[in-house]
Each structure stands twice: as structure tokens, then as C-alpha cells.
Amino acid sequence: MSLQKYFNKQTNAAPLAVFRILFGMLMLGSIIRFAANGWIEKLYLEPTFFFSYYGFEWVKPLGEFTYLLFLICGISALFISIGYKYRMAIIVFFLSFTYIELMDKTSYLNHYYFISILSFLMIFLPAHAYYSVDAYKDEKLRSQNIPAWSIDSIKLLLIIVYFYAGLAKLNSDWLFKAMPLQIWLPSNYSLPLLGDLFQQPWTHYFFSWAGAIYDLTIPFLLLIKRTRVFAFVLVVVFHVLTRVLFPIGMFPYIMIASALIFFDSSLHHKILHYISRFTKINQQWFDNARNYLFPNQIFKSISVGVITLFFAVQILFPFRYTMYPGELFWTEEGYRFSWRVMLMEKAGYANFKITDSETGRSFYIDNMDFLTRFQEKQMATQPDFILEYAHFLEDYHRQQGIKNPQVYVESYVALNGRRSQPYINPEIDLTTISQSLKHSNWILPFQDEIKGI
Amino acid sequence: MKKIVTLILLSTVVFYACKNDGPSGPDVSDFDRQAILENWADEIIIPAFTSFEKQTSRLDSAGVAFTTEPTMENLKELRSEWEDAYISFQHVSMFEMGRAMELRYRDNLNIYPTDTAEIQQNIEEDSYNLELPSLNNSQGFPALDYLLFGLAESDSDILAHYTSNTNAENYRNYLGDLTSRIDELTSQVLNDWTENYRDEFVQNSANSSNSSVDMMVNDYIYYYEKNLRAGKVGIPAGVFSGTPLSTHVEAYYHGNLSKTLLKEAIDASQNFFQGNHFNSTGKGESLESYLDFLNTMKQGADLSELINNQFLLAKSEAENLDENFSMQVELDNSKMLETYDKLQKNVVLLKVDMLQALNINVDYVDADGD
């Protein structure tokens, strides 16, 4: 099949409609849960200092207006779900959600990143062409069929997420030391049945290997029709298990719901039929046998172009770590945005020393004066956090009247159950180092080796 | 379908094969966290509070005796009870949970340096509400330290504040209010432990971030880092300010107690780590035994052994210090910094290595993970 032909291929719109409905609902639920847990206040209002992503230093919490931001995000999620003013809603959702995630690097999670890029992708998909308020109102929009690539693009993103997460597990710590599961699993001693199993080394190895194999194979098992139902059962079991074992929030439900996209439209029609029974929506209304047409040719070309570029980036970006020397788990240069999910256990401690270069007087910082415990914990194991905080300390003490403060850090990090080792070169004045994407040679070398991808 | 079964079988074979080459994990038998909690509650925390509560009640009685009859003899008696109670307090200060957390118990009992200006103002105006957080630094042991030792140079001049001073009655009232408040707060905390909190504490043995083990360990490390390491040694030694702060020592006005309090606190911290029963030779399940169970062998040395050694090093370094830390930081601060350094090393072992081995998060924010 030629590329031209592929891009013109049409398929039933129901899977994407179901995906849109579930996505919106789950996002609304996530926002409500986040607010109900008091996390808006705890994570974005209480701290006095926030860690920024490189290039996004201007994104900061908005004080009391942060609540409004979450409200907007929640409402747009609802609009996405019902398919009302979909394009606007998904754009607003993408922007507000991404803004929230950029406000403080401390709370970075791979699955927040997943939501961000997925919502970006969805801006260009006709997810509102079927079974939506928009399609109900607008006859020109209403379409029973949509381009096949729009559904395939979501499948491709899921394939990347799973497969890359699996690749990342192919390292000696994960496979041959059962780390970090050997640390994580035993503390789940209070679970019935499993609790006792988790005290046994073979269980740790079993879960490590099973996890790696699962991640590497599940996208293909979902793609193949014969194995699809079995694969979906695995998806449910796997994610429910991670939900039970780890504080992983809404992510398992999002992945389970997303995996439905692999099924063909008959399943989705059943789901829509089920929803219709409750909502009294006449599903037939949308079955007009029409193919979705983009509003105009330019919009179509842009969509296809952006999506192609998007995937090129998604496929290559996780490999940027290969451009940095040193152990990835240690330096974390190129670690984020690469589907390295629940991959390592890192704990650290960073003790900052301020020296007044004029008088030679020096003293240490109590991190609790500036950071929450959560921020301190994240800061202590990640060099870019340490550097940003050091620059903050420099500015702070300059304001306090020290003309030329130097900032040094004595830090220790323990990785995957190894004994803690010195982390950042304590001789280096961190104020002389500027933030960049270049390799940080002020990180001390890792005193061990982890083989693998 | 067949392929998947093969795949799973294969993976099973592989991990069995690897099992023999892998590092040894924890023992097969389950470790009982509830046993740790029981040991902590029944053999350490409740006995320590019971003992401390006896002391605070004696302190209060001595306070009543002195305020009704302000004689030199009663002053000396009160001072001695204050000293005993302050030492005893070192064994409960770290247990800031349950009722103690609600009351912010430690802040009420031991914020120093105490605010002498505010104390004088309270006495002059004879109206104050000690429950206000803003008055935390004008009550508790440090305020009593000032009132019993710091009002004047000579003992007779100090006594005069309670007898012939124009505000003598206000002085007596304030002093009495302080001793009774310490006792009253302590009774509240102890009663809560014995009547409600003990069972709640022991039964909350699951593995969430607000389970008892996680909360206790977080509190313990917080106390060690902030109150013991920084408060007793680091801040007076000028670690956080660049210049020694001789007025910031614990029991500043007494003058000869800061070392005793430090050593007592190090002992109490190590006893808790080892699970030693309070004031007896018995020993039970503890962080030490849990670490040993998890068998976290690191670079040839056992983590619990490293931590214990570091406690001992800190204690022997503290032996070199003057009884009076004020004098120490003024005359030879380097010894104080040496002690700080030894205490600091254990922060890394406790906060990084131990927390990782026990898989305890260092934060209360129950945020999502990846």
C-alpha cells in the first residue's frame, strides 16, 4: 500500500470517539482527585521556590489563580469528553495541563508527560467527528468514518511508550540484580497472599523479567488480532497490580482505557450503545456513512506534517542520552521524557555551603528553609535541580548582602541499593557553572557499572 | 497464544536460572513490622513518657513549692528538678506524633534561644496566652532556664526577683504557669499514648506513607537532623551562620548542662535505633534489626554497623567538649565543628542509605510516583 493510499484510507470513527470520551472523563477525574487531595496547595502554593525546566523558567505557579488554572483544565477535559467545541477544548486542555506540569519540575512524572503529548497529538485528530455534541450540531462535521491514520497515531504513541519502557529495563541492575524491585516489593508485606511472596528473591526476579517482557511484547500482542483479548487481560492484570503495589495514581486506568483503541470498532459500538442506553442518545444519528473531511486542505496537510514530525521526535528523543558520557542513571542526562518508568531507586542528600569570597566566611544551608521535603528529596538526586537551587542560593545571599557568594555542595546519592557515594564535586563553585544541556563534568563519576540500554 | 505461553514459561526458566547468580535478598521468612511498632510503643515511647511525666510532675510540684515559698532552698530544689526533667526530656523529644504532633509539643517545650524580652513583657503585663504559637519561644525549658539562672548574676539577686522585686508576684505566677504547662502538656501526650494512640500506632503497620513506621522514621530523622545535629551543635557552632553563636546553646543560662543534654540525646537516638528498652537492658525489634534482616550489605560493612559506629564516633567526639558549649564555641570552635561533622555523617547514612533500604519516602506529600 502506497503512502498516499494509506493516508486516504478511512476507518470507522467509533474507536476514536470512545477514546475521546474516556480520556476526557479520566482527565476530569484526575484533576478532581488532585484538587481533593489538597495537592494544588501542597505542591504549587506552599513552596516558596519552584524548579523550572530548561527554557521554561517563566512558567511559575500563579498564586491563588493556580486554582483557576486547574478549573479551566478540568472544564476543558469535560468538554473534550462530551465533544463540545472539541478543538478549542483540546487546545485549552493541552496548554493548561502542560503549563501545570511546567510549573515545578519536582512533580515530573512520565505519565504527566504522556498526557501532555497525547493531548497535543489529539489537537490534530478528528476525535469529535462522531458521537459528540459538535457532530450532533454540525452536519458538515458529522462523519461515520475518519482517516485510519488518526487512530493509528494513538496506537503508535502507545507502542512507543510500552516498547521504550521495556527497552529501558534491559539493564544489568533490573535483570540480574532485580533492582529496584528488590527494594520496592518487600515493603508491600501487608498485602494478602502476595505480601509473603514479596519477601522472596525469586519473586523479585520474576517481576523484573515479567515486567520487561510485558513492556516489550504487549504492544505487538495488542496489534495482532488473535492475541488481542489475551493481551488486554494482561494489560488489566499488569496495571491493576502496579496500582496495588505503587503510589501510581490514575496512570493504570489511563493505560487500560487507552489500550481499548487497539480493538476494532465492533467493541466500541457496544460501548457507545451502552452509553446511549443511559443517556438516551440516538447513536444512529451519527451513522451517516460519511467520510470525515478536514475543514480545508491546508489544515489536513499541517496535521499530517505535524504528526509526522511529532513521531520523528518521539522516536529519537529518548535516545539523546547516548550523546552524554557517564552512567545515565547516575547523571540523569537525557533521563526524563524517555519512558524510563519506575526504573530505579535513588536517594540523596545535598548539603550546601555558602562562602563569602571576600571575607572567607562560610556556612551551611538548612534546605528546609527554602524547600519542601518533597522538593529536597527530588533535588538531592538530580544534578539539574542541584544547580538551579545553587543559583537560587547565590541570588538569595547576594540579596542578603554578600557581594560575591560562592556555593558548594557536599552530596551523596545511593542508587538501586548501593551504598551512598559522593555525587557532585564538592570543590566546584556552582555559581561558576551555568545551566545548559551540555554534559555536566562537575558530577563525580559513578563508582560502579550498569550495563545495558 | 502458544507463543505467549512459551514466552512466559521461558521467562520463568530464565529467572530461576538467574536466581542462583543473583545477590542474596532478604530471608524467606517474613519480617514483622508490627513487632517493631510494639517494641517502640510498649518498651520505649510509653516508658520514656511515663518516666518523663513523673519528672515534669516533680518539676511542677517544685514550682508550686517555690512560688508559694520563694526561698533559696526551694529555688535550688526547683533548679535540680528542672535539670533532671530537661535531661529526661531528651528521651521523648523525638516522638513528635499523635497528640504531641497536634500540640506541637516539642516547640512548646524546647525552643531556644528563648525570647527574654518577650518573657519580661509577659511578666510585666501579667497577661499572656501560652497556647499561642507566637509564645512558643517564651516558655518551656529554655524560658525556665532564663528564669532560674539568667535573671541576674548572683543567686540572691535572682531570688530577689521572686521576693522583693516590684513585679515579684508576676514573676512567681509566670514561673508557676511554665512548670504547670510543661506538666500538663506531658500528661496529655502520655494519656493519649496509653489510652488511644498506642493501639492506633501499632495497628497502622501497613506500608503507606502515613503508616506508623514511615511516620516514625521520618520524625526520627527530622529530629536527628534538625533538633539534635543542628540545634544542639550546628547552630551554636555557626555552621549555618558562618560565625559561632554562643548564646544559641541549649541551657545557655545554666551554663554547664549543654554537653550532658547532647550526650543524653545521642544515647536516646541510638537506643531508639537499636530498639533498646527504656531504662532496662532488654532489647527488641528495631530499625537495626530490620536493616539486618533486609541484609543490606554495603561495601563489606553492614549498614546498621556503620550507623552504630557513627553514633559512637559522634559520642566520643562530644566527650572532648566543654560542659559549657558557650565557652566551647568561643574558645575552640573547631572541636564543636568536629562533633558536628561526626553527627552529620550519620544524617547521610540514616537519610539516604537507611531510607532506601527500608523503602521509606522522605516526604509526607503522598504524591503519585511514576
Interface residues (C-beta under 8 A of the other chain):
Chain A: N37 W39 K42 L43 S107 L109 N110 H111 L175 F176 K177 A178 Q182 I183 W184 P186 S187 N188 Y189 S190 G195 D196 Q199 Q200 P201 W202 H204 Y205 F206 S208 W209 A210 I213 T217 L221 R226 T227 F230 F246 P247 I248 G249 M250 F251 V341 M342 E345 A347 G348 Y349 N351 I354 D356 R361 S362 F363 Y364 I365 D366 M368 T372 R373 F374 E376 K377 Y412 V413 A414 G417 R418 R419 S420
Chain B: M1 K3 I4 L7 I8 S11 T12 V14 F15 Y16 C18 K19 D21 G22 P23 S24 G25 P26 D27 V28 S29 D30 F31 R33 S205 A206 N207 S209 K226 A230 G234 G238 V239 F240 S241 G242 T243 L294 T296 K298 Q299 L303 Q344 V347 V348 L349 K351 V352 D353 L355 Q356 A357 L358 N359 I360 N361 V362 D363 Y364 V365 D366 A367 D368 G369 D370
